[in-house]
Amino acid sequence: MYEGVVQNLIDELGMLPGVGPKSAQRIAFHLLAADPADVNRLAHALLEVKEKVRFCRVCGNVAAEEECRICRDARRDEHVICVVEESKDVVAIEKTREFRGRYHVLGGAISPIEGVGPDDLRIRELMTRLADGQVTELILATDPNLEGEATATYLARLVKPMGLKVTRLASGLPVGGDLEYADEVTLGRAFEGRRLLDV
Amino acid sequence: MHVAHLSLTDFRSYEAVELGLEPGVTAFVGPNGQGKTNLVEALGYAATLSSHRVANDAPLVRHGAGRAIVRVAVVRDDRRALVELELNPGRANRARLNRSPVPRPRDVLGLLRTVLFAPEDLALVKGDPSERRRFLDDLLVARAPRFAGVRADYDRVLKQRGALLRTASAARRGRGGGRRAEREAGFAAAGAGDLLSTLEVWDAQLARHGAELLGARLELVEALRPLTARAYATLAPASDVVELSYRGTLPADDSPADSPPASSTDGPDLWKTLVTDREVLAERLRARLLEMRDAELERGVTLVGPHRDDLFLGLGELPARGYASHGESWSFALALRLAAYDLLRADGGDPVLILDDVFAELDTARRRRLAEIVAPAEQVLITAAVPEDVPAELAGGRFDVAEGSVTRVG
């Protein structure tokens, strides 16, 4: 254990995802040795992000204003909504430049172990968005793990009466990879989701 | 296949040990408590990623050391593979294959296949259903490593669904106290309809993953049945006929909903007609979950699914558990292991046979018969307290094990 303030810093850093006690200690001592101006900039950035960043009132994505950049963009297709777990998933999909519709960020996935039920996710907001019948396709892009699948199934059942097209992202082989290196589960999924080759 | 080299660092009683091994029979001889079993336990661990003696990894690390390392060189069809495992209790274990790290330890499953006979096997016959489920599931993984994933997924679904049921159960009883409980109760109270629709989602997941596991187990029991009967008849010729059947929480046919839930020991024989189609099984699991929903909400646990099933072992007209004598139970346990060995061998690649302190428990006749069955295997590793415990049919190499040191003597 170190003197009070140093240990406090280590403890706080240790709460961050992916940072264990050793790393926390290393970062803390790096900060102690660093130029005060650099540390100030970091502290400022931390405070600013909590002050200024808000969540888009439409889609729940991180935003600098009431609505995020994507929701304000009139060129985006408002008939298609892609549902993701976290804001970082929006960034990942945006990088593909394949998708021109809108997003909806749930803020997680259904996980009873962590006490997360449908009411803890932005599902009611999604239903409100779907209510006016403008949206024709809902793309479920939750993570391909148990919790993500459960959330997708839950949503698919929920919106079924609305009669819109519900799709799930395909699971399968990584592009540019070798078939022989794929694990059996992935390969099995890829077989399940195979499609007709139109020539 | 055979193990050509075993190297241990800080594993159980061994600070460091290096053993060169050959195909054929090798015996490890020494008084009790000297570390014979630790050697074969390490091999079993390299094959299954779990110990046959303890449920978690902590006791496998030498007292005072932070981690243990098991290195096994396996030779199969003249190709050599080096499997290395680093056991870090409390943290993630790591694995390397031919000196390259693999993403997950379970990626090395299947490289070394062993069939291990040990005094603990008696629990297969005399112990709880969980022992027999583990026997079946371990064998599934040994035959197709993909099942390690199926099993992990199913366990995760059980945990998630269990958490949901406990919340619902607590909300029903209106139990309070604690922020978390309040929060959970709030989420449950948000609407019974909401809770039920979430439960349906987990029902679907349980049915899907459960059907995969259940179907595979049913097929496995079907394959084991004749092999076990044959092995038992060889070990104990003048004895009753053995019978295996799968007893589940799922009725075999579309019997009326009011049939009582089958308990694991006295339920009807549920699998007269074998259905292993995963879609059909999933549908039946879902239907059964609906029937049992009230009881599940009452008790807050998942009452339907392969985690509550059992492998029924019958001897003549009677269940082996509770009725079989000590000797019969032993022969039955051995017969199950021998059947597993037959099955793995038929899949291709003779697995390494490990007989841990087994012969001392058997009478002369059974000893000889077991020795005759296992002698032709590519590699047989035996542990025994005294050299006389090793049957003459299994003469071969010998190591003496004393006070944590292993010395080749023949």
Interface residues (C-beta under 8 A of the other chain):
Chain A: I110 S111 P112 I113 G115 G117 P118 D119 D120 L146 E147 E149 A150 T151 T153 Y154 R157 L158 D183 E184 V185 G188
Chain B: D107 P145 R146 G149 D153 R156 V157 K159 Q160 R161 G162 A163 L164 T167 R180 R183 E184 F187 A188 A190 D194 L195 S197 T198 E200 V201 W202 A204 Q205
